[in-house]
């Protein structure tokens, strides 16, 4: 792994309990400041891959082969305590379901502060709240203080997703894993999120992995894309090559299906 490579997955194979493999033979490298995409239909193994990369072992998920290296250190079988130290300022996640990012019984503002203080205990509450307001404004919140004073369930789906994105970015992580982060947003908000992710990569050197079924969004954001089908990468390369002139049959079908799937949104 070179000095710029932040996270490297090599030959990864994983599944749940005694069931079959969900992902197999996965090779993936994330470099500082790089935006990488993964596209594929539901059930292809995207969630399992992201869970493995974050050390999340819920539901009996286990890594059966291969390695995960963070800044050159093998963390494949790191302890739960070690993974907790990595999540936040090192590796952050934007979940497809925004409420998975929040405790429903704690106000959003307090959760923003606690997410930073978990890894940087000496930072002041005032500093955390100021940074949170700035991020929320960039994500089109006209009244960020009202959001910070709310409980998560008081926010609409789109508002909760944008707040979750802001909280993930607050600690300026080295690696950001984004699982369908724009699925609950309108077209304008999607564009603003893409712009913010691009700026995060360029300004802070964050490596961003953008997972989405929306091929048009992936094309606009990333410099390298992997196509995931039945737990394997079947095609990889620049979006101009892979998504415009695909070689694999699965990718061709995926690209061909896009107009029919996205036509209702254009109405």
C-alpha positions in Angstrom: 0.0 0.0 0.0 1.4 3.4 -1.0 1.4 6.4 1.2 -1.7 7.8 -0.4 -3.8 4.6 -0.2 -6.0 5.0 2.8 -8.1 1.8 2.7 -7.4 -1.4 0.8 -9.6 -4.5 0.5 -8.0 -7.5 -1.0 -9.6 -10.9 -1.9 -12.5 -10.3 0.5 -15.0 -13.1 1.0 -17.8 -12.7 3.5 -21.2 -14.2 4.5 -23.6 -14.8 7.4 -23.4 -17.6 9.9 -23.4 -20.9 8.0 -25.0 -19.5 4.8 -23.3 -19.1 1.4 -20.9 -16.3 0.6 -22.5 -13.0 -0.1 -19.4 -11.3 -1.5 -16.3 -13.0 -2.9 -13.0 -12.0 -4.4 -13.5 -8.2 -3.8 -10.5 -6.0 -4.4 -11.0 -2.3 -3.7 -8.6 0.6 -3.0 -9.5 4.0 -1.7 -6.9 6.8 -2.1 -6.9 10.1 -0.2 -9.1 12.6 -2.0 -10.5 10.1 -4.5 -14.2 9.5 -5.2 -15.0 5.9 -6.1 -18.4 4.5 -6.9 -20.2 1.2 -6.7 -23.3 0.4 -8.7 -25.5 -2.6 -8.7 -29.0 -3.8 -8.0 -30.4 -4.6 -4.5 -29.3 -7.9 -3.1 -25.9 -7.8 -4.9 -23.8 -7.6 -1.7 -23.3 -3.8 -1.3 -24.5 -3.7 2.3 -22.4 -6.7 3.3 -19.3 -5.1 1.7 -19.8 -1.8 3.5 -20.4 -3.6 6.8 -17.2 -5.6 6.5 -15.3 -2.4 5.6 -16.6 -0.8 8.8 -16.1 -3.8 11.1 -19.8 -4.2 11.6 -20.6 -7.8 12.4 -24.4 -7.6 13.1 -26.5 -10.6 12.1 -23.6 -13.0 12.2 -21.7 -11.5 9.3 -18.2 -12.8 9.1 -15.1 -12.2 6.9 -14.1 -15.6 5.6 -11.1 -14.7 3.5 -9.1 -11.8 2.4 -8.0 -8.6 4.2 -8.9 -5.1 5.1 -6.0 -2.7 5.6 -6.4 0.9 6.9 -3.3 3.1 6.4 -1.2 0.0 5.9 -2.4 -1.8 9.1 -4.4 -5.0 8.8 -7.8 -4.4 10.6 -9.6 -7.4 9.2 -10.0 -9.1 12.6 -9.6 -6.1 14.8 -11.4 -6.1 18.1 -14.8 -4.3 18.6 -13.0 -1.7 20.7 -10.4 -1.0 18.0 -13.2 -0.6 15.4 -15.0 1.9 17.6 -11.9 4.0 17.8 -11.6 4.0 14.0 -15.2 5.0 13.3 -15.8 8.7 13.3 -12.6 10.7 12.5 -11.1 7.8 10.6 -14.0 6.0 8.9 -17.5 7.4 8.7 -20.7 6.1 7.2 -23.8 7.7 5.7 -26.6 5.1 6.0 -29.4 4.7 3.5 -31.9 4.9 6.3 -31.0 8.2 8.1 -32.6 7.3 11.4 -30.0 4.6 11.8 -27.5 7.3 12.4 -29.4 8.8 15.4 -30.5 7.9 18.9 -34.3 8.7 18.8 -34.3 9.9 22.4 -31.6 12.5 22.2 -31.8 15.9 20.4 -29.9 16.2 17.2 -27.6 19.0 18.5 -26.4 16.9 21.4 -25.7 14.0 19.1 -23.6 16.2 16.8 -21.5 17.3 19.8 -21.1 13.7 21.2 -20.1 12.3 17.8 -17.1 14.7 17.8 -16.3 14.5 21.5 -16.2 10.7 21.3 -12.8 11.0 19.6 -11.8 14.6 20.5 -13.0 15.1 24.1 -11.5 18.5 24.6 -13.4 20.3 21.8 -16.0 22.7 23.1 -19.7 22.4 22.7 -19.8 25.9 21.2 -17.2 24.8 18.5 -19.2 21.7 17.7 -22.5 23.5 17.4 -20.9 26.3 15.2 -19.5 23.7 12.8 -22.8 21.8 12.7 -24.7 25.0 11.8 -22.3 25.7 9.0 -22.7 22.2 7.6 -26.5 22.3 7.9 -26.6 25.6 6.1 -24.6 24.1 3.2 -27.2 21.3 3.1 -30.0 23.8 2.6 -31.3 24.1 6.1 -32.7 27.6 6.5 -33.0 27.2 10.3 -30.1 25.0 11.5 -30.8 25.9 15.2 -34.3 24.4 14.9 -32.8 21.2 13.5 -30.2 21.0 16.3 -33.0 21.4 18.9 -35.2 18.7 17.3 -35.4 15.0 18.1 -34.6 12.9 15.0 -38.2 11.7 14.6 -39.4 15.3 14.3 -37.5 15.6 11.0 -38.9 14.6 7.6 -37.1 11.8 5.8 -35.2 14.2 3.6 -34.2 16.5 6.4 -33.0 13.5 8.5 -30.9 12.3 5.7 -29.2 15.7 5.2 -28.7 16.0 9.0 -27.1 12.5 9.0 -24.8 13.5 6.2 -23.7 16.6 8.1 -23.0 14.6 11.2 -20.9 12.1 9.3 -18.8 15.0 7.8 -18.5 16.9 11.0 -15.3 15.0 12.2 -13.7 15.4 8.7 -13.1 11.6 8.4 -10.3 10.1 6.3 -12.7 7.7 4.7 -16.4 8.2 4.0 -18.7 5.3 3.0 -21.9 6.6 1.6 -24.7 4.0 1.1 -27.4 5.4 -1.2 -27.1 8.8 0.6 -29.3 10.7 -1.9 -32.2 8.2 -2.2 -34.6 10.2 0.0 -33.7 13.6 -1.4 -35.2 15.8 -4.2 -33.2 16.7 -7.3 -31.9 20.0 -5.9 -30.8 18.4 -2.6 -29.1 15.6 -4.5 -27.0 18.1 -6.4 -26.0 19.9 -3.3 -25.0 16.6 -1.6 -22.9 15.6 -4.6 -21.2 19.0 -4.5 -20.5 18.7 -0.8 -19.0 15.2 -1.2 -16.8 16.5 -4.0 -15.6 19.4 -1.9 -15.0 17.1 1.1 -12.7 15.0 -1.0 -10.8 17.9 -2.5 -10.5 20.1 0.5 -9.9 17.5 3.3 -8.4 14.7 1.2 -11.2 12.4 2.3 -11.5 9.2 0.3 -15.2 8.8 -0.6 -16.9 5.5 -1.6 -20.3 6.4 -3.1 -22.7 3.5 -3.4 -25.9 4.1 -5.5 -28.2 2.5 -8.0 -28.6 6.0 -9.6 -26.1 5.7 -12.4 -26.5 9.3 -13.5 -25.4 10.5 -10.0 -22.4 8.1 -10.0 -21.3 9.4 -13.4 -21.3 13.0 -12.1 -19.3 12.4 -9.0 -16.7 9.6 -9.2 -13.5 9.0 -11.1 -13.6 5.2 -10.8 -16.5 2.9 -10.6 -17.1 -0.8 -9.8 -20.1 -2.8 -10.9 -21.2 -5.3 -8.3 -23.3 -8.3 -9.3 -24.0 -11.4 -7.2 -21.3 -10.5 -4.8 -18.5 -9.9 -7.3 -17.1 -6.9 -9.2 -17.9 -7.8 -12.8 -16.5 -4.6 -14.4 -14.3 -1.7 -13.1 -12.9 1.5 -14.6 -13.7 5.1 -15.3 -17.4 5.9 -15.5 -16.9 7.2 -19.0 -15.8 3.7 -20.0 -17.8 1.4 -17.8 -21.1 3.3 -17.8 -21.1 4.7 -21.3 -19.5 1.7 -23.2 -20.0 -1.3 -20.9 -18.4 -4.6 -21.8 -20.0 -7.0 -19.3 -23.6 -8.2 -20.1 -24.8 -7.3 -16.6 -23.5 -3.7 -16.9 -25.1 -3.3 -20.3 -28.5 -4.4 -18.8 -28.1 -2.1 -15.8 -27.3 0.9 -18.0 -30.1 0.1 -20.5 -32.6 -0.1 -17.6 -31.8 3.4 -16.3 -34.3 5.4 -18.5 -37.2 3.2 -17.6 -36.4 3.2 -13.9 -35.8 6.9 -13.6 -38.5 8.2 -16.0 -41.1 8.8 -13.2 -38.7 11.1 -11.4 -38.4 13.3 -14.4 -42.2 13.9 -14.6 
